[in-house]
């Protein structure tokens, strides 16, 4: 979608991850309703990172909406 998502979070050196939380418009609601989101960027090593995004499921519980695995060649 073309909506704006605003998140904030902190880098955790011990786990080499950035966890952010925020809100965005729920694109499936069709009524500009806002939803909570959480994003995690984990640095596995110099060549591998994993980005995960979480949001509310139909039952209201958090579920993983997306996962992107990035590998540098």
N, C-alpha and C positions, 0 to 999 in steps of 0.2 A: 504494500500500500504506500501511499504518499503521506501518511500521518507523521507527526513528530512525536518522538519518544524521548522523555527526559529521565535519566537515571543518575544515581550517585552511588559511590562505593569506595572501598579501600583496597589497596594492594596488600596481600598477605605474603610476606617473604618466605615464611616457613613452608607454605604449600605452593608457592609460586603461582598464585591465582589472584585475579581481580573479580570480586563479587559486587555487583551493582543491583540496586532495587529502584523502582520508579513506577510511573504510570504511562499509559498510552490509550488511545481510542481503540476500543474493541472493534476490529473490522467486520466481525461476523454479526454484531448486534444491529447494525444499520441505523442506529439512533444516537450516535456520538457519545455513547456510554463509555466511561473510563474503566480500565481494568488494571490491576496490579501486575507487574512483571518483575522478573529477576533474571539477571544474566551472569554467567560465569565464564571468564576467559582463563584457561589453565595453560601454563607454559610447561610442556612435557620436557623439552630440551631445545637446543638452538634451532632445530629444524622442524619441530612438531609442536603445534598449539591446537587446543580444542576449545570451541566456543559453544556454549549451551544457553538456551533461552527457555524460561519457564513461565507459565501463566495458568489461569484458572481453567479447570476442566468443566464439563457439564454438571458434575456433582459438586463443584465449588472447590475441590481440592486441587492443589498445585500439581501440574504435570509438565513433562518436558515437551515443549512445542517444536524445538529445532535443535539440531546438533550439526556443527560444521567442523570437520577435521582438516587442518591446514598443514601442508608439508612443503617445505622448501627444497627445491631440487639442487 
